[in-house]
Amino acid sequence: MKTEDLERAFEAYVRTFPAEEMNALKEAHTRRVLGNARLIMAGEGFPARLGPLGEAAALLHDVGRFEQFRKYRTFSDRVSVNHALMSCGVILRLGWLDDLPPADRNAILRAVECHNLRDLPPGLPPDEAALANLVRDADKLDILTLLDTAIATDYLPSHPEVYWGLPLRGAPSPRVVAAIDRGASVDYADIRSFADFVFVQLAWCNGGLFFAESRRLALARGEVATRRAYLLGLLPDHADAVNHCCDVAEAALRKEAGHGA
Ligand SMILES: [Fe+2]
């Protein structure tokens, strides 16, 4: 399976949907996730045989988004469907991976299926776990970049829907801060404010990025520094919590020991 062939099939599929902003956003997101996945695989020295599989998983992870938006006019899984499962359904229906050996096909499908889970299920076979962690890291790195752009363009005050309609200047939730302290993933039910929403991303920096190369990329892109500056300006009364969470996240990114690959 050549990645270029799959990219052509993906592009042709996307062209069957209206050329509207939301579809263009998801197509651009997919390209950047594919780019992140390539950087991670190169940095981590992935075996050559996994290269095309990792690229396929990155390229296809959100392919269900187009059908989701056509049917439900939203990207919120909570009020529509699980878009990762929808992606698997599209891949299977169109037979894009039918030529692959079953183990390779399953590894790609597993990575797509698991990309939006809070945590990976334990005990995955090594190739499935490698591809799943790859797509999850590449996806998170792009979401981190998206907030940078939103901050730089002052997009957020007039678009509360991108942070679930939560108060932009609301106080951080102690439960979210505690999760970051523990290096745990945040329970989305604890999110009460925009700061909590950003802290979820800081939690990714502390234990949520599997590969050392992903942490290096997040650090090189200044992801924590951007968030610290923005949140300190937004929430001067909560500078202690902001600085604490940013310090924890930054220290975690700098720590190279104990990485997963
Ligand atoms: Fe996704």
Residues whose N, C-alpha, C, O or C-beta is under 5 A from the ligand:
A	BS01	LIG	H61 D62
